[in-house]
Amino acid sequence: MSGYDYHRPLSLAEVFELRRVSPEAELIAGGTDMMVRVKNHVSSPADLISLRNIENLSGIEPGDVTRIGALTTISNLIEHAELAEKFPVLVEAASQLGSPQIRNVATLGGNLCNCSPCADTATPLLVHEASLRLQSPDQTREVPLQEFFVGPGQTCAAPEEILTDILLPSPKPNARTVFMKKGRVKMDLAIASLSVLLEMDNDTCTKARLAAGSVAPVALRLFEVEQFLEGKQLNRSLAALAGKQAAKIISPISDIRASQEYRRQIIEVFVKRSIEKLIGIKPS
Ligand SMILES: Cc1cc2nc3c(=O)[nH]c(=O)nc-3n(C[C@H](O)[C@H](O)[C@H](O)COP(=O)(O)OP(=O)(O)OC[C@H]3O[C@@H](n4cnc5c(N)ncnc54)[C@H](O)[C@@H]3O)c2cc1C
């Protein structure tokens, strides 16, 4: 491993000053992605700036818009009873991320900023239409999560910006959600994953949000499928058609984990089964 200076600032102002002096410095939160990169010589920063001692960057504040600090650990998400009640799809996804040891140090902000297409918390946050608060020395701005992901490992954040908060609008009382993930083994990265949110008025879908992971360069909202479902009475055959449509619009790759054909099949089945589950019919 290459040598580096490890900084532990106590405020964002200190972080900005450290980065002004050392523009190539890298931020580190839980380190579960960053230290793998350093160890494998994918990153060789001369300076690492830890965000862990900065006040107000972690914690969960429920409200009309729930605020989750970027440094909140995945375990803290899972343990928060009110979050589990309001955003069960996020907590379900979080509980399938890595192992307990990883979840105890990995942060929500790190999972998003790492910008992997298989980040488990990305799809539930996309279906809840989360936005992110980014802070630079001069300004604070909010961006919708779906604009944040630009490509694998690439976000729309400027080099000097730090993710401080994840903001989640409250779902309507009639919203129902589901998360599905397929790994090769337990505690594995996703071969494919899916989050679905449906709002229903009796049998009719009034709002549909679907997002898929590991099947495109970034976690992906399935806009065409959403439009197809909205305004329709949902049933088994419509669920099957939505699955076929989803399989067509994703752009998976073949890699060490799975072939692109297999990923398409998983998403087709996940979309179909998710809809069936959410409308209360036995998944076929
Ligand atoms: C064994 C193992 C299993 C794993 N399994 C899974 C899994 O099943 N699912 C999954 O999704 N992930 C998995 N991961 C990946 C990883 O644990 C998660 O992505 C984790 O949430 C990253 O958070 P972190 O705090 O450790 O990020 P770090 O490694 O500290 O940082 C990741 C990146 O984000 C940047 N960053 C972090 N915080 C901020 C911020 N606030 N503002 C700006 N930039 C920031 C860092 O500079 C770095 O580039 C696994 C990792 C390991 C080692």
The ligand as a MOL file (V3000), in Angstrom:
LIG
                    3D

  0  0  0     0  0            999 V3000
M  V30 BEGIN CTAB
M  V30 COUNTS 53 58 0 0 0
M  V30 BEGIN ATOM
M  V30 1 C -16.7470 -7.0880 1.5250 0
M  V30 2 C -17.5790 -5.9830 0.9260 0
M  V30 3 C -18.9100 -6.2360 0.6170 0
M  V30 4 C -19.7010 -5.2210 0.0770 0
M  V30 5 N -21.0000 -5.5090 -0.2440 0
M  V30 6 C -21.7870 -4.5560 -0.7700 0
M  V30 7 C -23.1400 -4.8410 -1.1120 0
M  V30 8 O -23.6550 -5.9430 -0.9390 0
M  V30 9 N -23.8730 -3.8280 -1.6520 0
M  V30 10 C -23.3620 -2.5830 -1.8630 0
M  V30 11 O -24.0890 -1.7030 -2.3340 0
M  V30 12 N -22.0780 -2.2900 -1.5570 0
M  V30 13 C -21.2780 -3.2390 -1.0140 0
M  V30 14 N -19.9690 -2.9560 -0.7190 0
M  V30 15 C -19.4350 -1.6290 -1.0460 0
M  V30 16 C -19.3900 -0.6240 0.1180 0
M  V30 17 O -19.4260 -1.2500 1.3830 0
M  V30 18 C -20.5500 0.4000 0.0500 0
M  V30 19 O -20.5500 1.0490 -1.1960 0
M  V30 20 C -20.4500 1.4390 1.1870 0
M  V30 21 O -21.7330 1.9690 1.4480 0
M  V30 22 C -19.4800 2.5860 0.9150 0
M  V30 23 O -19.5400 3.4830 2.0120 0
M  V30 24 P -18.2180 3.9650 2.7640 0
M  V30 25 O -18.6510 4.9080 3.8210 0
M  V30 26 O -17.3870 2.8250 3.2020 0
M  V30 27 O -17.5070 4.7490 1.5710 0
M  V30 28 P -15.9530 5.1000 1.3580 0
M  V30 29 O -15.2260 3.8880 0.9320 0
M  V30 30 O -15.4300 5.8430 2.5260 0
M  V30 31 O -16.0960 6.1350 0.1390 0
M  V30 32 C -16.5870 5.7240 -1.1230 0
M  V30 33 C -16.4210 6.8820 -2.1200 0
M  V30 34 O -17.3260 7.9320 -1.8150 0
M  V30 35 C -16.6470 9.1580 -1.5320 0
M  V30 36 N -17.3830 9.7610 -0.4200 0
M  V30 37 C -17.7630 9.1460 0.7220 0
M  V30 38 N -18.5370 9.9590 1.4590 0
M  V30 39 C -18.6130 11.1350 0.7700 0
M  V30 40 C -19.2930 12.3720 1.0030 0
M  V30 41 N -20.0630 12.5770 2.0980 0
M  V30 42 N -19.1960 13.3750 0.0820 0
M  V30 43 C -18.4540 13.1770 -1.0570 0
M  V30 44 N -17.8010 12.0190 -1.3290 0
M  V30 45 C -17.8870 11.0130 -0.4290 0
M  V30 46 C -15.2150 8.7600 -1.2030 0
M  V30 47 O -14.2970 9.7990 -1.5250 0
M  V30 48 C -15.0350 7.5300 -2.0900 0
M  V30 49 O -14.7180 7.9270 -3.4000 0
M  V30 50 C -19.1520 -3.9370 -0.1580 0
M  V30 51 C -17.8200 -3.6740 0.1700 0
M  V30 52 C -17.0320 -4.6790 0.7110 0
M  V30 53 C -15.6000 -4.3820 1.0680 0
M  V30 END ATOM
M  V30 BEGIN BOND
M  V30 1 1 1 2
M  V30 2 1 2 3
M  V30 3 2 2 52
M  V30 4 2 3 4
M  V30 5 1 4 5
M  V30 6 1 4 50
M  V30 7 2 5 6
M  V30 8 1 6 7
M  V30 9 1 6 13
M  V30 10 2 7 8
M  V30 11 1 7 9
M  V30 12 1 9 10
M  V30 13 2 10 11
M  V30 14 1 10 12
M  V30 15 2 12 13
M  V30 16 1 13 14
M  V30 17 1 14 15
M  V30 18 1 14 50
M  V30 19 1 15 16
M  V30 20 1 16 17
M  V30 21 1 16 18
M  V30 22 1 18 19
M  V30 23 1 18 20
M  V30 24 1 20 21
M  V30 25 1 20 22
M  V30 26 1 22 23
M  V30 27 1 23 24
M  V30 28 2 24 25
M  V30 29 1 24 26
M  V30 30 1 24 27
M  V30 31 1 27 28
M  V30 32 2 28 29
M  V30 33 1 28 30
M  V30 34 1 28 31
M  V30 35 1 31 32
M  V30 36 1 32 33
M  V30 37 1 33 34
M  V30 38 1 33 48
M  V30 39 1 34 35
M  V30 40 1 35 36
M  V30 41 1 35 46
M  V30 42 1 36 37
M  V30 43 1 36 45
M  V30 44 2 37 38
M  V30 45 1 38 39
M  V30 46 1 39 40
M  V30 47 2 39 45
M  V30 48 1 40 41
M  V30 49 2 40 42
M  V30 50 1 42 43
M  V30 51 2 43 44
M  V30 52 1 44 45
M  V30 53 1 46 47
M  V30 54 1 46 48
M  V30 55 1 48 49
M  V30 56 2 50 51
M  V30 57 1 51 52
M  V30 58 1 52 53
M  V30 END BOND
M  V30 END CTAB
M  END
